[in-house]
Amino acid sequence: MTQLGLPEDIHACLFDLDGVVTKTAVVHAAAWKEMFDAFLRERDGEDYRPFDAAADYDEYVDGRPRADGVRTFLASRGIDLPDGAPDDPPGAQTVHGLGNRKNGLVLEKIRTDGVEAYDGTLRYLEAVRAHGLSTAIVSSSANCRDVLRAIGAEHFFDVRIDGVVAAERELPGKPRPDTFLAAAGDLGIEPAAAAVFEDALAGMEAGRAGRFGYVVGVDRVGQSDALYAHGADVVVKDLDELGGRE
């Protein structure tokens, strides 16, 4: 498996979506910032402390299910809101209301600007498939299938565990390993024989907690040290660095 930069005993690859396959992590960060800044400004006035689209996003939001991201960031500011209901309107002052407001913003940004894939990841996926490894997409996004279809990449994956599937199966999100474990289970692969590909610190923790055979950190924003600290076995800026090109 040296052509893929993976240990010989790896038989499946589990990929995160945003920031690994698609260039949508920055879109999500912008949507989170727009939503949280509006909420904080309304709550605290013009002296509010803005959401940091780098530090706060990486620490509290990235990779987590939407509602968990809202709760975790608000807790960091000492703010406690009622959960509300999953179908709360975007204007509701609840965890789900804020989450739905953010989702509306990210969908608007994607509709306006489109979705791009990382070419290095698509080449790596082609190589992984050519070598006979099983593949899964593991994402907290409820929009995962639509995004994959938009970039013509749905066929690369044998299994999809996303926000929709996680809700149906009542799987806790990252940093818990349950969604990755579910993907490995659906592929019929033991965690020790699977590699996790993630750009989020919560994803690194999930890979480590699930005792996966190899955890690849994808560093798009200059957080290599943090990715290693949270559980990466190797960190690359692009999956091309691992190999896989003919």
Phi, psi and omega in degrees: 000010181298333179296335180259358181072026182239155174300154184297334185268014176270127183238358179212151180235128182245115188251133165289161182266290187292121179091345177250306179267318184241156180272049184253353180300319180293328177293316178297316180301318179294320180292318176301315182297314181300317182292309183294321180297319178297318179296313183292322179296318179294325183280317189250354182082189186292349177272011182299154175264115187296158171290131178270115185291352175256292187293310181294320179299311182296319188281321192246340192239314190303128176086346182272154170305152190305310182296323178296322178298318178299310182299315186294316178293314180300321178298325179294338178257009179071027183251132180237116177246152173295149179296319187072205181239153182305333181261019176304142177293156183302339180274354183289138178273063179226168177302311181290327177298314178295319179298320179290327175297317178296319182295321176299320180294318182291323177295322177296318180294321179292319178297322183285315188256349182080183181235135176243146174260157172279118183300323179298323178291318179297320177295320180294319178299319177300318180292318179301315179294320180296330179274002174084013178279147174283154183222151175216149170257131183231107187220146175281351185287134173281351181259013189303309184298317181297321180293316179299319178294323181297329180258005179066037186241007183299328184289348181286346192240131178283330186222144176233120171241104183235192182299327179292310181295319180299320178294318180298322183266358182058047179268127174294149184272179176300143015277003172293148184274003193301321182291321176293319179297322178295320179296314178298319179298318179294331178277349183074031184240137174290146180307324181295342180258013182238146175253140178254134178241114188216151173249351185263145177298322177296327177291323175299315180297321178296318179298318179291316182295328181276000180055045178285155187294332182202135181238116182257118175270130179253111188261098179266346190231015178077043178237039183304313182299319180293322178297316176298317183297330183267002171132002181290142171274328177212150177234132178230156175277333179208148184293343173304331182294337179281341183114205177095349178276138180283000000 
